[in-house]
Amino acid sequence: MIKNEFFPPIKEVFFSCEALEEIECPHMLDEFREGVLQEVKGRRWASENKCAYCGGEFKGGLIKKCSVCGKKKSY
């Protein structure tokens, strides 16, 4: 894979965007847009020590689980 020095990966571009859901791009496929949105949200939530799947808070002792969706902490 050739790295492009001028443009970072698309997920990096949107990572700190505050209005992520409001971005409209007519040339971007809906499935691709939703995939990027979900991955960026997940990475943002994980960086805030929240569930990467839904943004919920974790509970538990040794095994942390999300208090909203019940998934185990994976990071």
C-alpha positions as CSV (number, residue, x, y, z in Angstrom):
1,M,0.0,0.0,0.0
2,I,1.3,3.4,-0.9
3,K,1.0,6.1,1.7
4,N,-0.2,9.5,0.6
5,E,1.8,12.2,2.3
6,F,-0.7,14.9,1.5
7,F,-4.0,13.5,2.6
8,P,-4.5,11.6,5.9
9,P,-6.9,8.6,6.0
10,I,-10.6,9.7,5.8
11,K,-11.3,8.5,9.3
12,E,-8.5,10.7,10.7
13,V,-10.0,13.7,8.9
14,F,-13.4,13.4,10.6
15,F,-12.1,12.2,14.0
16,S,-12.4,15.7,15.7
17,C,-15.4,16.9,13.8
18,E,-18.1,18.2,16.1
19,A,-20.9,18.2,13.5
20,L,-20.2,14.7,12.1
21,E,-23.8,13.8,11.4
22,E,-24.5,17.0,9.5
23,I,-21.8,16.4,6.8
24,E,-23.4,16.0,3.4
25,C,-21.4,14.7,0.5
26,P,-23.5,13.7,-2.6
27,H,-20.6,11.7,-4.1
28,M,-20.2,9.5,-1.0
29,L,-22.2,6.3,-0.8
30,D,-24.6,6.1,2.1
31,E,-23.2,2.8,3.3
32,F,-19.6,4.2,3.2
33,R,-20.7,7.3,5.0
34,E,-22.5,5.4,7.8
35,G,-19.5,3.1,8.2
36,V,-17.2,6.1,8.6
37,L,-19.6,7.7,11.0
38,Q,-19.8,4.6,13.2
39,E,-16.1,4.0,13.2
40,V,-15.3,7.6,14.0
41,K,-17.9,7.7,16.8
42,G,-16.6,4.4,18.2
43,R,-13.0,5.7,18.3
44,R,-14.1,9.0,19.9
45,W,-16.1,7.2,22.5
46,A,-13.2,4.8,23.2
47,S,-10.9,7.7,23.7
48,E,-13.4,9.0,26.3
49,N,-13.4,5.5,28.0
50,K,-16.9,4.9,26.9
51,C,-18.4,1.9,25.0
52,A,-17.2,2.0,21.4
53,Y,-20.5,0.5,20.2
54,C,-23.0,2.8,21.8
55,G,-21.2,5.4,23.9
56,G,-22.5,4.0,27.2
57,E,-20.7,3.9,30.5
58,F,-18.9,0.8,31.7
59,K,-19.6,-1.0,35.0
60,G,-18.2,-4.0,36.7
61,G,-15.0,-5.1,38.5
62,L,-12.6,-7.3,36.7
63,I,-14.8,-7.7,33.6
64,K,-16.1,-4.3,32.4
65,K,-19.4,-4.3,30.5
66,C,-21.4,-1.5,29.0
67,S,-24.4,-0.5,31.2
68,V,-26.4,0.3,28.0
69,C,-25.7,-2.5,25.4
70,G,-24.1,-5.1,27.7
71,K,-21.0,-5.6,25.5
72,K,-17.6,-6.3,27.1
73,K,-15.0,-3.7,27.0
74,S,-12.7,-4.6,24.1
75,Y,-9.9,-2.2,24.5
